[in-house]
C-alpha cells in the first residue's frame, strides 16, 4: 500500500512541475510614432552614345536556279474504274468428308457432306463423354434443313473416385504429456 502512495505522489509532482513558467506581460513602451518621407523621384540621364549608320550594304544575289531538264512520263497503264469478279452460272456441286481419331486425347469425330445444286445431304458423328456416340444426319432440298439426331450405346456414369491423396505432414505431431 505504501508503494501505491509513493507512486501516486511522484505522478502528482511530475504533473505539477511539467507546466510552463508564467511571466507578466511586458510594460508598454511609449515613443513618438515614426515619420516616413517619400524618396525623391529618379530621373535617368540622357544617353551619351549614338549608334553609327552602317557602312556596308549586302549585294543582291546573282545566282538563278536553272529549269529542270527531266520531266516524268505519263503512266502507260489505265486503272480500271471498278473490278467486278465474274462467277459462273452453274449450280454448286461437291463432296467432302473428314475424320479425327486421336487415341492420346480421346477425340473421335467426323463429318461428311455432298451437294448437288440445292440438294445437300450430310452427317457427322461425335463420341460423347458419357460413352455414347451422337450421329446427326441432315438433308436440305432447298426448302429448309431437316436433321435427325440418334445415339448409339448407353450412357455410363461411373462413381467418382478421387486419386488425389494429401501429402504427409511435414512434422510429427507432439504427444501430449501430463504432469
Buried (B, 14 or more C-beta within 10 A) or exposed (E): EEEEEEEEEEEEEEEEEEEEEEEEEEEEEEEEEEEEEEEEEEEEEEEEEEEEEEEEEEEEEEEEEEEEEEEEEEEEEEEEEEEEEEEEEEEEEEEEEEEEEEEEEEEBBBBBBEBEEEEBBBBBBBBEEEEBBBBBBBBBEEEEEEEEEEEEEEEEEEEEEEEEEEEEEEEEEEEEEEE
